[in-house]
Amino acid sequence: MATARLGDGTILTYSPGFKPGDPEPKGYLDWHDWAEVQHKAGLRQTQCPSCSRWQYPQGMSTREVAYEAATSRGQKIRVSSFMCLACAEKAGPPEGAVNGR
């Protein structure tokens, strides 16, 4: 994020123009500007089943986790969701993978 200091003690900050699908920036204020662009474009966050953190689609891997859950009436249902990139990297290759694939 670039900043400019004006003569009267005011600090002006501005961030580069983000586009939908851009990777997540590092800075706090940049992240909020980036997230606003993602949200306005229709992208929504999903929760990682491993770490419970919310991520936009750019932060999710293609590795799927499936588990059973129960409804409020006690019916068992199968739920599947995708892991975030950090959790997928920590988990290593999926079971039965050949040469890390």
N, C-alpha and C positions, 0 to 999 in steps of 0.2 A: 504494500500500500504506500503510495506516495503522499508526502505531506508538504505543505507550504506554510511558512510562518509569516503572517502579516505584521505590519509595523505596530499595530495597537495591541499586540499580545495575543491575537487570535490565531489559532492553528486550524488550517483548512486541510482536510484529508479527502482523497479521492482514490477510487480503485479502478482498475481496468474494466472495460466492458466485458461482462461474462455472457456466455451463450449457453443454452440448454445442452446438457451432456458434457460440459467441461469438467475436468477433474477438480476435486475439492482443494481449495487453497489452504495455506498454512495459517494465516493471521486470523484473529478473532473477528475484526470488523469486516475483513474481506470475506470471511465465511458467511456472515449474515447477508451481505450483498449477493453473494453467489447463491445462497439458499433461496433468497427471494426470487431470483431469476428462475431457478429450477422449479419452484412451486408455481409460479405464474405460467410456466410452460406445461403444467399438468403432471409433473413428476411428483411422486409421493414417497415418503420414507416407509421402509418396512423394518421390522424388528428382527435382529439376529437371534436364532433360538439358543445359541451357545452363550453369548455374552450379554444378551438382552439390550444391546445398544441399537439405536435407530440409525439407519443409513439410507441414503438415496441410492437408486439403482447402480450408479457408478461404483459404489462401495461394496456391492454384493458380488459374490462369486457364483459360479454355475453349480457349485456343490450343494446338493439337496440333502436335507435331513428330514427323515420321516419318523413320526412317533404317534402313539395312541393317546387320546384325551377323552374325557367324559363330558357329556353335555349336562345341563342343569337337571335333566330328567334321568340321568344315569346311563344314557346310551353311549356306547363306545364308538368313537369316530377316529379315522386315520387323518392326521394332519401332516402336511409337508411344507417346508419352507426352505429358503436358501440361506447359507451362512455368509457372514461378511468376509471380506478378503483377509483380514487379520486372523480370524478364527480358522479359516480354511488353510491358511499357511501354517498355523500352529499344529493343526490336526494331521498334516502330512497327506500322502496319497490315499485315495479311497481303498477300501478292501477289495482285493482281487485285481488291483491295478498292475499292469505290466509295464515296466520301465517308467514308473511314475505317471502313467496316463490312466 
